[in-house]
Amino acid sequence: MLFTNGSTYDGEWEDGVRCGYGESTYLNGDRYSGTYLNDKKHGEGSYFYENGNSYVGGWDSDARHGKGTYTFVNGEFYNGDYV
C-alpha cells in the first residue's frame, strides 16, 4: 500500500489497519520490519534508520519497549531494557 505521505506498507491488515506482520518504508528512507497492533508498531520488530543506526527488539504503541539493541553506525551499541 502506498500512503499519501509517500511511505509504503506491505503486510497484514485487520479491520482496515495494520495488524500482524508487515514491512514499512518511510519517505525519509527509514524501514521497519515487524509486528503491528492497531496500526502501531507492537511486539518484536527491527527499525533501520536512514543514517545507518538500527534498533532490534520490543515495541509497544510505536515506542521502543522491553528488551532491545540499538546499534549506532559507528559500531557502538546499547543492549538492554527500554521503557
Secondary structure, DSSP 8 states (H G I E B T S, - for coil): -B-TTS-EEEEEEETTEEEEEEEEE-TTS-EEEEEEETTEEEEEEEEE-TTS-EEEEEEETTEEEEEEEEE-TTS-EEEEEE-
